[in-house]
Amino acid sequence: MWRGSEMCGIVGVAGRDAAKKVIDSLKILEYRGYDSAGIAVMLNGRMEVRKAAGTIENLISRYPEVLEMGGELGIGHTRWATHGRVSDSNAHPILDCSGRIAVVHNGTIDNYMEIREKLSIKHEFKTETDTEVIAHLIEEMLSRGMGRLEAFISAVSELRGEYAVACMFEGVNELYLARNKIPLVIGVGEGENYCASDVIALLGLTNKFIYVDDGEFARVSSRGVDVWRLEGEKLVPVEKRINLVDWSPSMASKGKYEHFMLKEIFEQEDVVRRILAESRRYIEGTISMLKDTMRRGGRILFLAAGTSYHASMVGKYLLNSLLEYPSEVSIASEFTRWNLGSLDGDDLVIAVSQSGETADVLMAVKSARKKGARILSFVNVPGSTLSRESDGVFFFSAGPEIGVAATKTYVAELVSFLMTFTELGKRIGARVDHVAEVLPRLPSLVASCLESSN
């Protein structure tokens, strides 16, 4: 399943033994990119950088000291090369001219050539990446007399594109973060705090998370977390909720399996059983929104991308065949062109996403909201952006998906649709008894299928 500009993994640690914690967390994110890897660590006020083309194991092989460096602050990155070839120099972290500012970045900077041309008069560029303009922009803002936070925000505000950015300054035990359309979370620990592209990277360190929203900036240290957003030219503090994620560290390990995809295939029995037992808490709200839409004669439109789009096609079939109610499916990237115009307040958009961070889905949901449509999301990750942008949520709780090809989450979406539409059918007198009888047997049927495999 291609994830586009969401590839690349970022990790940051503000606390004890930062280097090892960054490396261990990066290993969990390596599915997001394995063209190069690197870390920057603060050791007694001095910044040490180690990076190399290839996998994280290649980085450790070349610089075995990274596991023993300790450090009180660190950032790391595993790269899926976009701007610039695969090379040591293009690996992140990327530095400014002085070598005292380090930046890791996930996403694409659309106007980087324009910025690079402007800055190259005074700044020496040493990589082919779009990321390097961020480091030099911050350096430029500092040279104008700005403080660190002001320089960071001013630099990021000049960027056009999609990005999650983490930055550190030599001699300062603070991380500076920014997000626009690319996932970024803050982990809250005891006497230390963290950041990452995905909660799964930090499950071995904490289960408490703050989700950074588009347009927000954050400063993270071992002492605490501050978040702001710009309103005009004014920097306004943002109160953020700490979310508890009920996932265990073992969910982010391969266990006895050769690779994550195989592990996730064999987790399907437990996933189906958990949905049938635990996800019923979301049924009432979900059914209420569906019934209200059907009573008004409103449109029901599934909105998704990638694997979730194919699950939504099955969802359309189930809704039509079990409840005899018409529905449509739109691929998120084409939604505003073909499906947005006729939406209104009577209509329901069913947004489907494993991560809850799929950029095309989020953009389409915002457009649908502006037309007055209500949003019901089927999503895997609690606290994700999609769940927060929705009027109602069905969490299908499949646990973290690390394998690039979706397996258990596809099945989870199908079972969630089947359970929801069957329950609604029973309440409105539709003929669904034949499905209702099979639902409790699904876990054992999945188990039998898996047991018969090699």
TITOR-11121 format. One record per residue (C-alpha): z, x negated, y; residue number from 1; residue in one letter. Coordinates in Angstrom, 3 decimals. Layout:
((Z,X,Y),NUM,"a");
...
***
This chain:
((0.000,0.000,0.000),1,"m");
((-1.182,-1.707,3.233),2,"w");
((1.413,-1.681,5.972),3,"r");
((-0.634,-3.304,8.728),4,"g");
((1.255,-4.710,11.675),5,"s");
((4.595,-3.832,10.087),6,"e");
((4.211,-6.915,7.874),7,"m");
((6.259,-10.075,8.612),8,"c");
((10.032,-10.130,8.260),9,"g");
((12.677,-10.953,10.873),10,"i");
((16.336,-11.782,10.298),11,"v");
((19.083,-12.814,12.723),12,"g");
((22.744,-13.708,12.126),13,"v");
((25.464,-14.128,14.749),14,"a");
((28.404,-15.443,12.772),15,"g");
((29.645,-17.904,10.176),16,"r");
((27.358,-19.903,7.868),17,"d");
((24.332,-18.456,9.642),18,"a");
((21.660,-20.640,7.997),19,"a");
((22.378,-19.589,4.401),20,"k");
((22.752,-15.925,5.359),21,"k");
((19.393,-16.015,7.147),22,"v");
((17.676,-17.664,4.150),23,"i");
((19.226,-15.244,1.624),24,"d");
((18.199,-12.243,3.729),25,"s");
((14.677,-13.604,4.278),26,"l");
((14.183,-13.848,0.508),27,"k");
((14.636,-10.072,0.289),28,"i");
((11.986,-9.581,2.994),29,"l");
((9.435,-11.948,1.466),30,"e");
((7.348,-8.989,0.271),31,"y");
((6.485,-8.560,3.967),32,"r");
((4.767,-11.947,4.162),33,"g");
((4.634,-15.275,2.359),34,"y");
((2.151,-17.328,4.379),35,"d");
((4.952,-19.319,6.033),36,"s");
((8.683,-19.225,6.685),37,"a");
((11.153,-20.807,9.074),38,"g");
((14.594,-20.718,10.665),39,"i");
((16.292,-21.812,13.881),40,"a");
((20.031,-22.460,13.679),41,"v");
((22.656,-23.283,16.322),42,"m");
((24.776,-26.258,15.257),43,"l");
((27.523,-27.240,17.694),44,"n");
((25.470,-26.018,20.620),45,"g");
((22.230,-27.707,19.496),46,"r");
((19.280,-25.773,18.079),47,"m");
((17.781,-27.040,14.825),48,"e");
((14.419,-25.677,13.630),49,"v");
((12.921,-25.952,10.131),50,"r");
((9.630,-24.268,9.211),51,"k");
((6.755,-24.698,6.763),52,"a");
((3.597,-23.045,5.499),53,"a");
((4.013,-21.266,2.178),54,"g");
((6.890,-19.353,0.649),55,"t");
((10.590,-19.500,1.439),56,"i");
((11.069,-21.604,-1.711),57,"e");
((8.585,-24.074,-0.276),58,"n");
((10.661,-24.233,2.917),59,"l");
((13.812,-24.923,0.883),60,"i");
((12.022,-27.511,-1.242),61,"s");
((10.849,-29.386,1.826),62,"r");
((14.123,-29.012,3.728),63,"y");
((16.919,-28.601,1.143),64,"p");
((19.501,-29.032,3.899),65,"e");
((18.777,-25.498,5.206),66,"v");
((21.170,-24.064,2.606),67,"l");
((24.006,-26.339,3.768),68,"e");
((23.461,-26.371,7.544),69,"m");
((26.087,-23.723,8.277),70,"g");
((25.721,-22.837,11.927),71,"g");
((27.141,-20.136,14.153),72,"e");
((23.838,-18.426,15.047),73,"l");
((20.426,-18.242,13.421),74,"g");
((17.072,-16.462,13.318),75,"i");
((14.452,-16.550,10.594),76,"g");
((10.977,-15.281,9.842),77,"h");
((8.632,-14.848,6.906),78,"t");
((5.021,-14.535,8.052),79,"r");
((1.964,-12.526,7.175),80,"w");
((-0.615,-14.443,9.194),81,"a");
((-2.551,-12.425,11.791),82,"t");
((-3.126,-14.527,14.925),83,"h");
((-3.688,-18.124,13.830),84,"g");
((-4.298,-19.729,10.459),85,"r");
((-1.646,-20.458,7.844),86,"v");
((-0.061,-23.755,8.955),87,"s");
((3.270,-25.417,9.666),88,"d");
((2.705,-25.225,13.417),89,"s");
((1.933,-21.502,13.361),90,"n");
((5.065,-20.704,11.344),91,"a");
((7.902,-19.029,13.228),92,"h");
((10.272,-19.616,14.999),93,"p");
((8.014,-20.457,17.953),94,"i");
((9.434,-22.615,20.748),95,"l");
((8.880,-22.972,24.480),96,"d");
((7.934,-26.285,26.159),97,"c");
((11.537,-27.468,26.333),98,"s");
((12.323,-26.637,22.713),99,"g");
((15.423,-24.733,23.880),100,"r");
((14.083,-21.173,23.396),101,"i");
((13.171,-19.919,19.899),102,"a");
((11.359,-16.657,19.183),103,"v");
((10.494,-14.738,16.010),104,"v");
((8.152,-11.784,16.267),105,"h");
((6.651,-9.079,14.094),106,"n");
((3.635,-7.159,15.406),107,"g");
((0.658,-7.873,17.637),108,"t");
((0.499,-8.684,21.361),109,"i");
((-2.734,-7.142,22.624),110,"d");
((-2.787,-8.966,25.967),111,"n");
((-1.718,-12.386,24.693),112,"y");
((-4.977,-14.130,25.686),113,"m");
((-4.620,-12.898,29.257),114,"e");
((-0.992,-14.097,29.406),115,"i");
((-1.839,-17.398,27.718),116,"r");
((-4.589,-18.146,30.220),117,"e");
((-2.228,-17.451,33.119),118,"k");
((0.613,-19.572,31.722),119,"l");
((-1.466,-22.507,30.454),120,"s");
((-1.623,-23.941,33.984),121,"i");
((2.061,-24.896,33.716),122,"k");
((2.877,-24.561,30.000),123,"h");
((1.644,-26.495,26.971),124,"e");
((0.659,-24.287,24.037),125,"f");
((1.031,-25.845,20.581),126,"k");
((0.158,-22.940,18.250),127,"t");
((-2.621,-20.411,17.713),128,"e");
((-0.213,-17.460,17.611),129,"t");
((0.155,-14.556,19.995),130,"d");
((3.941,-15.014,19.658),131,"t");
((3.951,-18.254,21.658),132,"e");
((3.281,-16.419,24.920),133,"v");
((6.696,-14.732,24.560),134,"i");
((8.560,-18.043,24.447),135,"a");
((6.674,-19.425,27.436),136,"h");
((7.047,-16.197,29.424),137,"l");
((10.822,-16.356,28.959),138,"i");
((10.783,-20.019,29.984),139,"e");
((8.758,-19.116,33.069),140,"e");
((11.198,-16.355,34.060),141,"m");
((14.144,-18.733,33.685),142,"l");
((12.385,-21.233,35.968),143,"s");
((12.317,-18.527,38.641),144,"r");
((16.114,-18.362,38.640),145,"g");
((16.634,-15.375,36.346),146,"m");
((19.508,-15.179,33.870),147,"g");
((18.864,-15.062,30.136),148,"r");
((18.951,-11.278,29.744),149,"l");
((16.850,-10.659,32.844),150,"e");
((14.342,-13.351,31.804),151,"a");
((14.043,-11.905,28.292),152,"f");
((13.547,-8.334,29.506),153,"i");
((11.098,-9.375,32.239),154,"s");
((9.040,-11.372,29.728),155,"a");
((8.924,-8.621,27.118),156,"v");
((8.045,-6.045,29.778),157,"s");
((4.763,-7.894,30.392),158,"e");
((3.678,-7.461,26.757),159,"l");
((1.225,-4.803,25.607),160,"r");
((1.112,-3.996,21.926),161,"g");
((3.496,-3.453,19.026),162,"e");
((6.433,-5.765,18.487),163,"y");
((9.902,-6.449,17.225),164,"a");
((11.242,-9.621,18.847),165,"v");
((14.362,-11.731,18.304),166,"a");
((15.157,-14.680,20.568),167,"c");
((17.860,-17.337,20.862),168,"m");
((18.663,-19.903,23.548),169,"f");
((20.069,-23.357,22.829),170,"e");
((23.768,-23.594,23.624),171,"g");
((24.324,-19.815,23.611),172,"v");
((25.589,-17.908,20.566),173,"n");
((23.728,-14.683,21.335),174,"e");
((20.605,-13.008,19.960),175,"l");
((18.279,-11.092,22.269),176,"y");
((16.197,-8.283,20.745),177,"l");
((13.405,-5.908,21.764),178,"a");
((11.445,-3.240,19.926),179,"r");
((8.225,-1.313,20.490),180,"n");
((6.723,0.621,17.546),181,"k");
((7.831,-1.953,14.942),182,"i");
((11.058,-1.431,12.910),183,"p");
((14.178,-3.342,13.963),184,"l");
((17.796,-2.704,12.923),185,"v");
((21.138,-4.205,13.895),186,"i");
((23.765,-4.739,11.214),187,"g");
((27.424,-4.422,12.199),188,"v");
((29.843,-6.687,10.346),189,"g");
((33.429,-7.943,10.572),190,"e");
((33.542,-10.721,13.160),191,"g");
((29.773,-11.135,12.935),192,"e");
((26.639,-9.081,13.503),193,"n");
((23.028,-9.223,12.383),194,"y");
((19.478,-8.006,12.918),195,"c");
((16.541,-7.514,10.569),196,"a");
((13.217,-5.761,10.059),197,"s");
((14.722,-3.595,7.309),198,"d");
((18.230,-2.590,6.237),199,"v");
((17.601,-3.922,2.725),200,"i");
((17.692,-7.493,4.057),201,"a");
((21.311,-7.045,5.151),202,"l");
((22.815,-4.979,2.315),203,"l");
((24.657,-8.040,1.021),204,"g");
((26.352,-8.383,4.412),205,"l");
((27.012,-4.839,5.657),206,"t");
((26.314,-1.141,5.148),207,"n");
((26.708,-0.288,8.857),208,"k");
((23.550,-0.153,10.952),209,"f");
((22.343,0.599,14.460),210,"i");
((18.675,1.582,14.728),211,"y");
((16.929,0.090,17.745),212,"v");
((14.543,2.614,19.305),213,"d");
((11.235,1.972,21.065),214,"d");
((11.704,0.542,24.540),215,"g");
((15.252,-0.668,23.898),216,"e");
((16.691,-4.155,24.376),217,"f");
((19.810,-5.538,22.717),218,"a");
((22.158,-8.498,22.893),219,"r");
((23.959,-9.332,19.655),220,"v");
((26.824,-11.800,19.222),221,"s");
((29.734,-12.225,16.824),222,"s");
((31.838,-10.338,19.397),223,"r");
((29.732,-7.193,19.614),224,"g");
((26.453,-5.425,20.361),225,"v");
((25.049,-4.187,23.687),226,"d");
((21.922,-2.032,23.980),227,"v");
((19.949,-1.078,27.109),228,"w");
((16.723,0.549,28.170),229,"r");
((14.786,0.360,31.418),230,"l");
((14.591,3.485,33.571),231,"e");
((12.170,2.495,36.284),232,"g");
((13.503,-0.892,37.352),233,"e");
((17.103,-0.066,36.441),234,"k");
((18.693,-1.362,33.239),235,"l");
((20.746,1.452,31.731),236,"v");
((23.287,0.992,28.879),237,"p");
((22.611,3.062,25.747),238,"v");
((25.386,4.402,23.519),239,"e");
((24.278,3.900,19.922),240,"k");
((25.571,5.525,16.764),241,"r");
((26.606,3.342,13.821),242,"i");
((24.994,4.701,10.644),243,"n");
((26.426,4.189,7.155),244,"l");
((23.730,3.475,4.545),245,"v");
((24.763,4.416,1.018),246,"d");
((22.767,1.687,-0.702),247,"w");
((24.249,-1.167,-2.722),248,"s");
((23.189,-4.852,-2.635),249,"p");
((22.059,-4.592,-6.284),250,"s");
((19.357,-2.156,-5.164),251,"m");
((17.684,-5.036,-3.317),252,"a");
((17.656,-7.366,-6.348),253,"s");
((15.216,-7.465,-9.273),254,"k");
((18.000,-7.462,-11.848),255,"g");
((16.594,-7.935,-15.351),256,"k");
((13.022,-7.164,-14.301),257,"y");
((10.245,-9.664,-13.683),258,"e");
((9.272,-8.089,-10.370),259,"h");
((10.290,-5.240,-8.068),260,"f");
((7.397,-2.966,-8.957),261,"m");
((8.440,-2.919,-12.611),262,"l");
((12.061,-2.301,-11.646),263,"k");
((11.095,0.610,-9.409),264,"e");
((8.925,2.173,-12.121),265,"i");
((11.908,2.182,-14.480),266,"f");
((14.194,3.627,-11.786),267,"e");
((12.180,6.846,-11.727),268,"q");
((14.372,8.695,-14.216),269,"e");
((17.485,8.079,-12.102),270,"d");
((15.616,8.931,-8.902),271,"v");
((14.461,12.302,-10.254),272,"v");
((17.942,13.095,-11.561),273,"r");
((19.515,12.178,-8.208),274,"r");
((17.092,14.378,-6.267),275,"i");
((17.774,17.399,-8.464),276,"l");
((21.541,16.879,-8.229),277,"a");
((22.225,15.462,-4.778),278,"e");
((19.333,16.428,-2.536),279,"s");
((20.080,20.136,-2.881),280,"r");
((22.282,19.750,0.190),281,"r");
((19.056,19.653,2.239),282,"y");
((17.501,22.733,0.622),283,"i");
((19.013,25.408,2.871),284,"e");
((17.812,23.909,6.143),285,"g");
((14.403,23.089,4.709),286,"t");
((13.871,26.564,3.284),287,"i");
((15.037,28.183,6.524),288,"s");
((12.346,26.356,8.507),289,"m");
((9.646,27.199,5.946),290,"l");
((10.606,30.898,5.766),291,"k");
((10.712,31.205,9.555),292,"d");
((7.234,29.697,9.858),293,"t");
((5.833,31.959,7.136),294,"m");
((7.436,35.032,8.745),295,"r");
((5.702,34.213,12.039),296,"r");
((2.405,33.535,10.307),297,"g");
((2.424,29.985,11.659),298,"g");
((0.435,27.068,10.319),299,"r");
((2.019,24.564,7.931),300,"i");
((0.522,21.117,8.242),301,"l");
((1.466,18.074,6.151),302,"f");
((1.276,14.822,8.117),303,"l");
((1.386,11.436,6.373),304,"a");
((-0.281,8.087,5.733),305,"a");
((-0.935,5.900,2.702),306,"g");
((0.772,6.950,-0.520),307,"t");
((2.660,9.746,1.236),308,"s");
((-0.692,11.249,2.225),309,"y");
((-1.626,11.571,-1.457),310,"h");
((1.775,13.086,-2.230),311,"a");
((1.152,15.557,0.596),312,"s");
((-2.119,16.630,-1.015),313,"m");
((-0.078,17.622,-4.068),314,"v");
((2.431,19.305,-1.754),315,"g");
((-0.380,21.411,-0.298),316,"k");
((-1.479,22.414,-3.795),317,"y");
((2.082,23.383,-4.781),318,"l");
((2.648,25.417,-1.607),319,"l");
((-0.644,27.241,-2.034),320,"n");
((-0.396,27.836,-5.774),321,"s");
((3.329,28.686,-6.058),322,"l");
((3.838,30.577,-2.793),323,"l");
((0.249,31.626,-2.027),324,"e");
((0.628,30.329,1.527),325,"y");
((-2.175,28.255,3.025),326,"p");
((-1.471,24.785,4.382),327,"s");
((-3.348,21.740,5.591),328,"e");
((-3.000,17.975,5.202),329,"v");
((-3.770,15.478,7.948),330,"s");
((-3.853,11.723,7.698),331,"i");
((-1.671,10.571,10.580),332,"a");
((-4.183,8.246,12.244),333,"s");
((-6.660,11.142,12.646),334,"e");
((-4.160,13.844,13.572),335,"f");
((-4.592,13.867,17.340),336,"t");
((-8.381,13.984,17.041),337,"r");
((-8.757,16.832,14.551),338,"w");
((-5.529,18.826,14.204),339,"n");
((-3.530,18.679,17.431),340,"l");
((-5.452,21.062,19.677),341,"g");
((-4.498,24.385,18.099),342,"s");
((-0.816,23.669,17.358),343,"l");
((1.859,25.808,19.012),344,"d");
((5.500,26.830,18.704),345,"g");
((4.918,28.995,15.625),346,"d");
((3.651,26.047,13.601),347,"d");
((5.498,23.632,11.328),348,"l");
((4.534,20.005,10.773),349,"v");
((5.849,18.522,7.526),350,"i");
((5.966,14.771,8.201),351,"a");
((6.228,12.639,5.063),352,"v");
((7.166,8.950,5.076),353,"s");
((9.052,6.631,2.726),354,"q");
((10.316,4.336,5.468),355,"s");
((10.500,6.837,8.298),356,"g");
((8.997,4.088,10.477),357,"e");
((5.252,4.511,9.847),358,"t");
((3.748,3.980,13.306),359,"a");
((0.829,6.444,12.955),360,"d");
((3.165,9.175,11.681),361,"v");
((5.650,8.656,14.516),362,"l");
((2.918,8.805,17.161),363,"m");
((1.473,11.979,15.638),364,"a");
((4.919,13.603,15.449),365,"v");
((5.510,12.940,19.153),366,"k");
((2.142,14.517,19.967),367,"s");
((2.943,17.581,17.819),368,"a");
((6.294,17.985,19.544),369,"r");
((4.598,18.089,22.947),370,"k");
((2.536,21.050,21.685),371,"k");
((5.733,22.885,20.713),372,"g");
((5.469,22.531,16.925),373,"a");
((8.648,22.033,14.924),374,"r");
((9.014,18.959,12.714),375,"i");
((10.367,18.977,9.151),376,"l");
((10.449,15.511,7.613),377,"s");
((10.631,14.368,4.008),378,"f");
((11.894,10.795,4.252),379,"v");
((13.673,8.179,2.146),380,"n");
((15.597,6.064,4.656),381,"v");
((18.665,7.612,6.350),382,"p");
((18.825,7.028,10.086),383,"g");
((15.140,6.108,10.336),384,"s");
((13.169,6.941,13.470),385,"t");
((11.323,9.850,11.828),386,"l");
((14.562,11.466,10.694),387,"s");
((15.893,11.253,14.252),388,"r");
((12.695,12.724,15.714),389,"e");
((12.758,15.772,13.392),390,"s");
((14.199,19.276,13.668),391,"d");
((15.034,19.260,9.959),392,"g");
((15.189,16.538,7.304),393,"v");
((14.993,16.393,3.529),394,"f");
((16.216,12.958,2.367),395,"f");
((14.835,12.258,-1.089),396,"f");
((17.119,9.252,-1.584),397,"s");
((15.008,7.080,-3.871),398,"a");
((16.791,3.919,-2.754),399,"g");
((15.069,0.894,-1.201),400,"p");
((11.413,0.348,-1.999),401,"e");
((10.509,-3.347,-2.043),402,"i");
((7.415,-3.369,-4.245),403,"g");
((4.332,-3.061,-2.037),404,"v");
((2.748,-0.455,-4.320),405,"a");
((4.695,2.815,-4.143),406,"a");
((5.911,4.134,-7.511),407,"t");
((9.324,5.804,-7.505),408,"k");
((8.969,7.009,-3.904),409,"t");
((5.686,8.781,-4.705),410,"y");
((7.351,10.575,-7.611),411,"v");
((10.374,11.310,-5.407),412,"a");
((8.177,13.020,-2.823),413,"e");
((6.477,15.144,-5.493),414,"l");
((9.781,16.238,-7.045),415,"v");
((11.217,17.035,-3.599),416,"s");
((8.243,19.298,-2.838),417,"f");
((8.424,20.910,-6.269),418,"l");
((12.159,21.631,-6.008),419,"m");
((11.906,22.959,-2.441),420,"t");
((8.923,25.256,-2.994),421,"f");
((10.292,26.539,-6.317),422,"t");
((13.627,27.435,-4.739),423,"e");
((11.855,29.165,-1.851),424,"l");
((9.643,31.012,-4.326),425,"g");
((12.675,32.371,-6.187),426,"k");
((14.070,33.758,-2.937),427,"r");
((10.897,35.510,-1.821),428,"i");
((9.999,36.908,-5.238),429,"g");
((7.105,34.562,-6.065),430,"a");
((6.242,33.819,-9.685),431,"r");
((7.911,30.442,-10.140),432,"v");
((10.030,30.964,-13.274),433,"d");
((7.745,28.748,-15.362),434,"h");
((8.355,25.857,-12.962),435,"v");
((12.068,26.562,-12.494),436,"a");
((12.557,26.294,-16.261),437,"e");
((10.961,22.831,-16.388),438,"v");
((12.705,21.296,-13.350),439,"l");
((16.031,20.474,-15.091),440,"p");
((14.107,18.736,-17.888),441,"r");
((12.164,16.405,-15.597),442,"l");
((14.547,13.411,-15.870),443,"p");
((14.404,13.428,-19.685),444,"s");
((10.623,13.883,-19.629),445,"l");
((10.279,10.862,-17.316),446,"v");
((12.632,8.872,-19.573),447,"a");
((10.570,9.715,-22.656),448,"s");
((7.420,8.589,-20.932),449,"c");
((8.980,5.269,-19.890),450,"l");
((10.476,4.667,-23.343),451,"e");
((7.041,5.010,-24.906),452,"s");
((5.609,2.302,-22.651),453,"s");
((5.487,-1.401,-23.390),454,"n");
***
